[in-house]
Every structure is written in structure tokens, then in C-alpha cells.
């Protein structure tokens, strides 16, 4: 066993929330090892039995994703998709820096690292989230029954400190950096091993494409479910997630469809969303700025729960059009070609309704667009998975043992 030796100078600032940092083992495992699958299945079961989890739909989603049957399905998908699947082995030790805006992201990142056959050091933000404590306590409960994973798992937290991050970087074989562009730039400046692989999840921008004609034809119950899905895509994270749509493109000009959809979204928000005064003020200020900048056109109305801006003048870089807490931009287009000039490498997810996903994919490929990595139905923006942000994470976090 090749235990990793940490710089003793950094230990005083680190709090280990789950697992053990001392003597963590970097010996790789095979992708989708029985050890990793068994551990995640046990973690799923432990979380599902925790009564406190009922108040956290994001933890429930993570626990459901970790079920043994789902992981085995992911393994089969990876086997069919990933080159040299049976000749792969983990890279060794992975260092994960989780984002500060998605509470359960650290748990998914840990799962991806383990499933690729690696040991994982996962840094969670100093910002306290109840979800972090719930999941870490469950990990601690499950690890004693899974010694091979216990030797390869540490969830830690520490204040922003280049010395600590640099020490982890020097012993890691891969780094997964989730965060803003400034966070990524800061970490990448730190020295790392020559063959260290960096997987970077930077600031991204997401949009939705809705067919107005299809919207006109759906029944009230289907519309309500669609609005609930859109609420989950956006309001649950105050639109802070990179996959939350900011701009809504309407294919075909059907005003009654737009009005009907937004009324259903507002109804969903009225039932579930707790509007904070600061969020309402920020949205009002943003609307005033959009009017002054000639971005907003037509009839402009402010609504604390839901504000929708008709875009009058589209900037060259629409990634600056960002809302939060129920502030959206919308524009009518006649076809996908009108969107093409604005798609940059910063585009991550395109949500759709009433449009064939294969048509959007073919458009992205035919036009050779540098952006749009995900094409998913409305209601699935937050469905993080093995393939994310254009990366196949099991493939990226494993190496091929080539035999000729």
C-alpha cells in the first residue's frame, strides 16, 4: 500500500468531516470496483433511512442515484461508451474542490472519483450547509464496513489557504475544481505533479428552448408538471447553478403560450418559494438597469416572485444576462439558426420542451458549435451524472493500460 505523506505543516488548519486524511492510500482500483459500488449502495441505504433527509430533496436525489441498481446501469453505459473500458485503472489520488453554491455537489464528486477507481480528498466549502453534515455523518457510519474505501476517502474543510491547497495538489494525480473562473485560475497557479490531470468546471451559462405551439396544446395537468420541473431547475438554487437557464428562447411566436407557462411557473413559486427581501430588491435593481441599458423592451413589469424580461437588444455576449430568484430573460426565435451567433464555449445546458432532442444535437454538431454540452428536457437541469460539462468523468479519471 502506498500511503500518501502529507506536509505536517498543514494539518492544523484542516478539519476532517468524514473518512481519514492520515495515511490515505493512493493505490488505484478498477473502475466500478465492487468496493466502490458496495460502499455507495450502503451509503444510499443509510441516507434513505435517515428521517432528517426528508427535508432535503437534493440529498434524496443523491441517495437515489447511489442505489446499486443505478450504479450498475451506469457501469454498463460506461462499458459501451468508453474506449478500452476493461483495460482501465484509476489514476491514484484525486483532489476535489467543491463549489460553494450546490450543497450536495461534493458527494457526487466523491462518488465519481471512487467509481473511476481513485482515492479521494474532497474539500467542502467553509460555508455551512446542513446537507454536508447529514451526508458526512452517513459516510462515517458506513465506512467501517468498507475498509478499502475507508483508506481512500477523506472529506475535509479549511479556510481558503493556498498552502493547504498547494500541498494537496503536489500529491494528487488529478484535480477536480468546481467553482468560478477566479477559483480555477487561483488553483491552477499552484504547482502539481507533472502528470496531474485537471478537470475544470468553470462558470457556465444555460438556456431553454420552448416550442410555443407545443405549449399551446398541452393540458393543465401536464403544464403544471412542466412548471414544477422548471421551478426545480431554477428556483431551488436561486438560479445560481450553472445548469439553471437564464435565457428562455421561444420557438414560434405564440403569446398565449408564454403567458400560460409563466402563470403556471408563478403559481408553483407562490406555493414553494420563500422570497427574501434582499433577493426582491436585487431583482428590482436589475430590472431598472436592464431598462436603462435598453435590454428590456415591451411592457416591463416587476414581480417579486417572477419577473420576465422581453429582450429588446441582445448583447454580443448574452452570458451577462443573468438573473436570480425568479428573474428570466426571453426572446422569440423562428429557428435554431437565430441562436447560433450567441453560442460560445461558456454554454453548458440547453433545456427543451416540444422540440426533438436529436434535432438540437444535430444542430450543435452540424454547426460545429463550441458550446452546449448538455441537451436535457425541462425538469432535468440538475441531474448531475458521470458525463457532465462535456467530460466523461470515469474516462478522464482513469488511465489505459495499453497492450499490443
C-alpha positions as CSV (number, residue, x, y, z in Angstrom):
1,X,0.0,0.0,0.0
2,X,1.4,3.4,-1.0
3,X,0.2,5.7,1.7
4,X,0.4,9.4,0.9
5,X,2.6,11.5,3.1
6,X,1.1,14.9,3.8
7,X,3.1,18.0,4.7
8,X,2.7,18.1,8.6
9,X,2.6,21.9,8.5
10,X,-0.9,22.0,7.0
11,X,-2.6,19.7,9.5
12,X,-3.5,22.4,12.0
13,X,-5.9,24.2,9.7
14,X,-7.8,21.2,8.3
15,X,-11.0,19.7,9.8
16,X,-11.8,16.2,8.6
17,X,-15.5,15.7,8.4
18,X,-15.6,12.1,7.1
19,X,-13.0,9.4,6.4
20,X,-9.4,9.8,7.4
21,X,-6.7,12.0,5.9
22,X,-3.8,10.5,7.8
23,X,-2.2,7.7,5.7
24,X,-4.7,7.9,2.9
25,X,-3.9,5.2,0.3
26,X,-3.4,6.2,-3.3
27,X,-3.3,2.6,-4.7
28,X,-5.8,2.6,-7.6
29,X,-8.7,0.3,-8.1
30,X,-10.5,-0.8,-11.2
31,X,-13.4,1.4,-12.4
32,X,-16.7,0.4,-10.9
33,X,-15.0,-1.8,-8.4
34,X,-17.1,-3.9,-6.1
35,X,-15.7,-2.0,-3.2
36,X,-16.9,1.3,-4.6
37,X,-20.3,0.0,-5.7
38,X,-20.9,-1.7,-2.3
39,X,-19.9,1.5,-0.4
40,X,-22.2,3.7,-2.4
41,X,-25.1,1.3,-2.1
42,X,-24.7,1.2,1.6
43,X,-24.5,5.0,1.8
44,X,-27.7,5.2,-0.3
45,X,-29.5,2.8,2.1
46,X,-28.2,4.7,5.2
47,X,-29.4,8.1,3.8
48,X,-32.8,6.7,2.8
49,X,-33.4,5.6,6.4
50,X,-32.4,8.9,7.9
51,X,-35.6,10.8,8.8
52,X,-33.8,14.2,8.6
53,X,-33.2,13.7,4.9
54,X,-36.9,14.2,4.1
55,X,-36.4,17.9,4.2
56,X,-33.6,17.8,1.6
57,X,-34.7,16.8,-1.9
58,X,-31.1,17.1,-3.1
59,X,-29.9,14.5,-0.6
60,X,-32.7,12.2,-1.6
61,X,-31.7,12.6,-5.3
62,X,-28.1,11.8,-4.4
63,X,-29.2,8.7,-2.3
64,X,-31.4,7.5,-5.2
65,X,-28.6,8.0,-7.7
66,X,-26.2,5.8,-5.5
67,X,-28.5,2.8,-5.5
68,X,-26.7,-0.4,-6.6
69,X,-29.0,-0.9,-9.5
70,X,-28.4,2.6,-10.8
71,X,-24.6,2.3,-10.4
72,X,-24.6,-1.0,-12.2
73,X,-26.6,0.7,-15.0
74,X,-24.0,3.5,-15.1
75,X,-21.3,0.8,-15.3
76,X,-23.0,-0.8,-18.3
77,X,-23.4,2.6,-20.0
78,X,-19.7,3.4,-19.4
79,X,-18.7,0.0,-20.7
80,X,-20.5,0.6,-24.0
81,X,-19.3,4.2,-24.3
82,X,-15.8,4.3,-23.0
83,X,-12.8,3.1,-25.1
84,X,-10.7,0.3,-23.6
85,X,-13.1,0.0,-20.6
86,X,-11.7,-3.3,-19.5
87,X,-8.1,-2.1,-19.7
88,X,-8.6,0.9,-17.4
89,X,-7.5,1.5,-13.8
90,X,-7.8,4.6,-11.6
91,X,-5.1,7.3,-11.7
92,X,-4.5,7.2,-7.9
93,X,-5.3,10.1,-5.6
94,X,-7.8,12.8,-6.7
95,X,-8.3,16.1,-5.0
96,X,-11.7,17.7,-5.3
97,X,-12.6,21.4,-4.6
98,X,-16.4,21.5,-4.3
99,X,-18.4,24.7,-5.2
100,X,-20.0,26.9,-2.6
101,X,-23.4,27.1,-4.2
102,X,-24.5,23.5,-4.6
103,X,-24.6,21.7,-1.2
104,X,-24.5,18.1,-2.4
105,X,-22.1,18.5,-5.2
106,X,-19.2,17.3,-3.1
107,X,-20.9,14.0,-2.6
108,X,-21.4,13.4,-6.3
109,X,-17.8,14.4,-7.0
110,X,-16.6,11.9,-4.4
111,X,-18.8,9.2,-6.0
112,X,-17.3,9.9,-9.4
113,X,-13.8,9.7,-8.1
114,X,-14.4,6.4,-6.3
115,X,-16.2,4.9,-9.3
116,X,-13.3,5.7,-11.6
117,X,-11.0,3.8,-9.2
118,X,-9.4,6.5,-7.2
119,X,-8.8,7.7,-3.7
120,X,-10.4,11.0,-2.9
121,X,-9.7,14.0,-0.8
122,X,-12.8,16.3,-1.1
123,X,-12.7,19.8,0.2
124,X,-16.1,21.2,1.0
125,X,-16.7,25.0,1.4
126,X,-16.3,26.6,4.8
127,X,-19.9,27.9,4.3
128,X,-22.1,25.7,6.4
129,X,-24.7,23.6,4.7
130,X,-27.0,21.2,6.7
131,X,-26.7,18.7,3.8
132,X,-22.9,18.5,4.3
133,X,-23.3,17.4,7.9
134,X,-26.1,14.9,7.1
135,X,-24.1,13.2,4.3
136,X,-20.8,13.2,6.2
137,X,-22.4,11.6,9.2
138,X,-23.8,8.9,6.9
139,X,-20.4,8.4,5.3
140,X,-18.8,8.0,8.8
141,X,-21.4,5.4,9.7
142,X,-20.9,3.3,6.6
143,X,-17.1,3.4,6.2
144,X,-16.2,1.0,9.0
145,X,-17.9,-1.8,6.9
146,X,-15.9,-0.8,3.8
147,X,-12.2,-0.7,4.8
148,X,-10.9,-0.5,1.2
149,X,-12.9,2.7,0.7
150,X,-12.1,4.0,4.2
151,X,-8.4,4.0,3.3
152,X,-9.2,6.1,0.2
153,X,-11.7,8.7,1.4
154,X,-11.4,12.0,3.2
155,X,-13.9,14.8,3.3
156,X,-12.2,17.9,4.7
157,X,-12.8,21.6,5.1
158,X,-10.5,24.5,5.7
159,X,-10.4,28.3,5.1
160,X,-9.2,29.4,1.7
161,X,-5.4,28.7,2.0
162,X,-3.0,28.3,-0.9
163,X,-0.5,26.5,1.3
164,X,-3.0,23.7,2.1
165,X,-4.4,23.5,-1.4
166,X,-0.9,23.5,-2.8
167,X,0.1,20.6,-0.5
168,X,-2.8,18.6,-1.7
169,X,-2.1,19.5,-5.3
170,X,1.5,18.2,-5.0
171,X,0.4,14.7,-4.1
172,X,-2.6,14.4,-6.4
173,X,-2.9,12.6,-9.7
174,X,-6.0,14.5,-10.7
175,X,-7.7,17.6,-9.5
176,X,-11.5,18.4,-10.0
177,X,-12.0,22.0,-9.5
178,X,-15.7,23.2,-9.2
179,X,-16.1,26.9,-9.0
180,X,-15.9,30.3,-10.6
181,X,-13.2,31.3,-13.1
182,X,-11.2,33.1,-10.4
183,X,-11.1,30.0,-8.2
184,X,-9.9,27.9,-11.1
185,X,-7.2,30.4,-12.0
186,X,-6.0,30.5,-8.4
187,X,-5.7,26.7,-8.1
188,X,-4.1,26.2,-11.5
189,X,-1.3,28.6,-10.5
190,X,-0.3,26.1,-7.7
191,X,2.3,23.5,-8.7
192,X,1.1,20.0,-9.2
193,X,2.6,16.6,-10.3
194,X,3.8,16.6,-13.9
195,X,1.2,14.1,-14.9
196,X,-1.6,15.5,-12.8
197,X,-4.9,15.8,-14.8
198,X,-7.0,18.9,-14.2
199,X,-10.8,18.7,-14.8
200,X,-12.2,22.2,-14.6
201,X,-15.8,23.1,-14.0
202,X,-15.8,26.8,-14.7
203,X,-18.6,29.5,-14.9
204,X,-21.1,28.3,-17.5
205,X,-24.3,29.6,-19.0
206,X,-27.5,27.7,-19.7
207,X,-30.7,28.4,-21.8
208,X,-34.0,26.8,-22.5
209,X,-35.8,26.3,-25.9
210,X,-39.6,26.1,-25.7
211,X,-41.9,25.5,-28.6
212,X,-44.8,27.9,-28.3
213,X,-47.1,25.7,-30.5
214,X,-46.5,22.6,-28.4
215,X,-47.1,24.6,-25.2
216,X,-50.5,25.7,-26.5
217,X,-51.7,22.1,-26.9
218,X,-50.8,20.6,-23.5
219,X,-53.4,20.1,-20.8
220,X,-53.5,21.8,-17.4
221,X,-52.0,18.9,-15.5
222,X,-49.1,18.5,-17.9
223,X,-48.5,22.2,-17.8
224,X,-48.4,22.1,-14.0
225,X,-45.9,19.3,-14.1
226,X,-43.8,21.2,-16.6
227,X,-43.9,24.3,-14.4
228,X,-42.8,22.3,-11.4
229,X,-39.9,20.9,-13.3
230,X,-38.9,24.4,-14.4
231,X,-39.1,25.5,-10.8
232,X,-36.8,22.7,-9.7
233,X,-34.4,23.7,-12.5
234,X,-34.2,27.3,-11.3
235,X,-35.7,28.5,-8.0
236,X,-34.3,25.6,-5.9
237,X,-30.8,27.1,-6.3
238,X,-31.9,30.7,-6.9
239,X,-30.6,30.2,-10.5
240,X,-27.1,30.0,-9.1
241,X,-26.4,26.6,-10.7
242,X,-24.6,26.8,-14.0
243,X,-27.2,24.5,-15.4
244,X,-30.1,26.8,-14.5
245,X,-31.5,28.5,-17.6
246,X,-31.2,32.3,-17.7
247,X,-32.5,33.0,-21.2
248,X,-35.7,31.3,-22.5
249,X,-36.0,31.1,-26.3
250,X,-39.5,30.6,-27.6
251,X,-39.7,28.8,-30.9
252,X,-42.7,30.3,-32.8
253,X,-44.4,33.4,-31.6
254,X,-47.4,32.3,-29.5
255,X,-48.1,34.9,-26.9
256,X,-50.8,33.0,-25.1
257,X,-48.4,30.0,-24.6
258,X,-45.8,32.2,-23.0
259,X,-48.4,33.8,-20.7
260,X,-49.9,30.4,-19.8
261,X,-46.5,29.0,-19.0
262,X,-45.3,31.8,-16.8
263,X,-48.6,31.9,-14.9
264,X,-48.0,28.2,-14.1
265,X,-44.4,28.9,-13.0
266,X,-45.6,31.8,-10.8
267,X,-48.2,29.6,-9.2
268,X,-45.5,27.0,-8.4
269,X,-43.2,29.6,-7.0
270,X,-46.1,31.0,-4.9
271,X,-46.6,27.6,-3.2
272,X,-42.9,26.7,-2.6
273,X,-40.5,29.7,-2.8
274,X,-39.7,31.9,0.2
275,X,-38.8,35.3,-1.3
276,X,-36.1,37.0,0.7
277,X,-36.3,40.9,0.8
278,X,-32.7,41.2,-0.5
279,X,-33.5,39.0,-3.5
280,X,-36.5,41.1,-4.3
281,X,-34.5,44.3,-4.1
282,X,-31.7,42.8,-6.2
283,X,-34.2,41.8,-8.9
284,X,-35.8,45.3,-8.9
285,X,-32.4,47.0,-9.3
286,X,-31.6,44.5,-12.1
287,X,-34.8,45.4,-13.9
288,X,-34.0,49.1,-13.7
289,X,-30.6,48.5,-15.1
290,X,-32.0,46.4,-17.9
291,X,-34.4,49.2,-18.8
292,X,-31.7,51.8,-18.7
293,X,-29.4,49.6,-20.8
294,X,-32.1,49.1,-23.4
295,X,-32.0,45.3,-22.8
296,X,-35.7,45.2,-21.7
297,X,-38.4,46.0,-24.2
298,X,-42.1,46.0,-24.5
299,X,-44.3,46.1,-21.4
300,X,-42.0,45.9,-18.3
301,X,-43.5,44.7,-15.1
302,X,-41.8,43.9,-11.8
303,X,-43.0,41.0,-9.8
304,X,-41.1,39.9,-6.7
305,X,-41.8,36.2,-7.3
306,X,-41.4,36.2,-11.0
307,X,-40.0,38.8,-13.4
308,X,-39.7,38.0,-17.1
309,X,-37.9,40.4,-19.4
310,X,-38.5,40.6,-23.1
311,X,-35.1,41.1,-24.6
312,X,-35.2,44.1,-26.9
313,X,-31.5,44.4,-27.7
314,X,-29.3,41.3,-27.5
315,X,-25.7,41.9,-26.4
316,X,-22.9,40.1,-28.3
317,X,-22.2,38.1,-25.2
318,X,-25.5,37.1,-23.7
319,X,-23.8,35.4,-20.8
320,X,-24.0,38.7,-19.0
321,X,-27.8,38.3,-18.9
322,X,-28.2,36.5,-15.6
323,X,-31.0,36.6,-13.0
324,X,-31.6,35.1,-9.7
325,X,-34.6,34.2,-7.5
326,X,-37.0,34.1,-10.5
327,X,-35.7,36.7,-12.9
328,X,-35.6,35.5,-16.5
329,X,-35.0,36.8,-20.0
330,X,-37.0,35.6,-23.0
331,X,-36.8,36.0,-26.8
332,X,-38.8,34.7,-29.7
333,X,-36.9,32.9,-32.5
334,X,-38.0,31.4,-35.7
335,X,-35.5,28.6,-35.7
336,X,-32.2,27.4,-34.1
337,X,-30.1,29.4,-36.6
338,X,-31.0,32.6,-34.7
339,X,-29.4,31.3,-31.6
340,X,-26.1,30.2,-33.3
341,X,-24.3,33.5,-33.2
342,X,-24.6,33.7,-29.4
343,X,-23.4,30.2,-28.5
344,X,-20.0,30.3,-27.0
345,X,-17.8,27.8,-25.1
346,X,-19.5,29.1,-21.9
347,X,-22.8,27.5,-22.9
348,X,-23.4,24.4,-20.9
349,X,-27.0,23.1,-20.8
350,X,-29.9,23.6,-23.2
351,X,-33.2,22.6,-21.8
352,X,-36.0,21.9,-24.2
353,X,-39.8,21.4,-24.4
354,X,-41.7,20.5,-27.5
355,X,-38.6,20.0,-29.6
356,X,-36.8,16.9,-30.7
357,X,-33.6,16.5,-28.7
358,X,-31.9,14.8,-31.7
359,X,-32.6,17.8,-33.8
360,X,-30.8,20.1,-31.3
361,X,-27.9,17.6,-31.1
362,X,-27.6,17.5,-34.9
363,X,-27.7,21.3,-35.0
364,X,-24.8,21.5,-32.5
365,X,-22.7,19.0,-34.4
366,X,-23.5,20.3,-37.9
367,X,-22.8,23.9,-36.9
368,X,-19.6,22.8,-35.0
369,X,-20.6,24.9,-32.0
370,X,-18.1,25.3,-29.3
371,X,-20.8,25.3,-26.6
372,X,-23.8,23.3,-25.4
373,X,-22.6,20.2,-23.7
374,X,-25.9,19.0,-22.4
375,X,-29.4,18.7,-24.0
376,X,-32.0,17.7,-21.5
377,X,-35.7,18.1,-21.0
378,X,-37.1,20.8,-18.8
379,X,-37.1,19.5,-15.2
380,X,-33.7,17.8,-15.5
381,X,-31.2,20.7,-15.4
382,X,-29.8,19.5,-12.0
383,X,-29.4,15.8,-13.0
384,X,-25.7,15.6,-12.5
385,X,-24.1,12.4,-13.8
386,X,-21.0,10.6,-14.9
387,X,-21.0,12.6,-18.1
388,X,-21.0,16.3,-17.1
389,X,-19.9,19.5,-18.6
390,X,-18.7,17.6,-21.7
391,X,-16.5,15.3,-19.6
392,X,-16.8,11.5,-19.3
393,X,-15.5,11.5,-15.7
394,X,-14.8,7.8,-15.4
395,X,-12.7,8.0,-18.6
396,X,-11.0,11.2,-17.6
397,X,-10.1,9.9,-14.1
398,X,-8.8,6.6,-15.2
399,X,-5.8,5.6,-17.4
400,X,-5.5,2.9,-20.1
401,X,-3.1,0.0,-19.7
402,X,-2.3,-0.5,-23.4
403,X,-1.2,-3.9,-24.5
404,X,-0.1,-4.6,-28.1
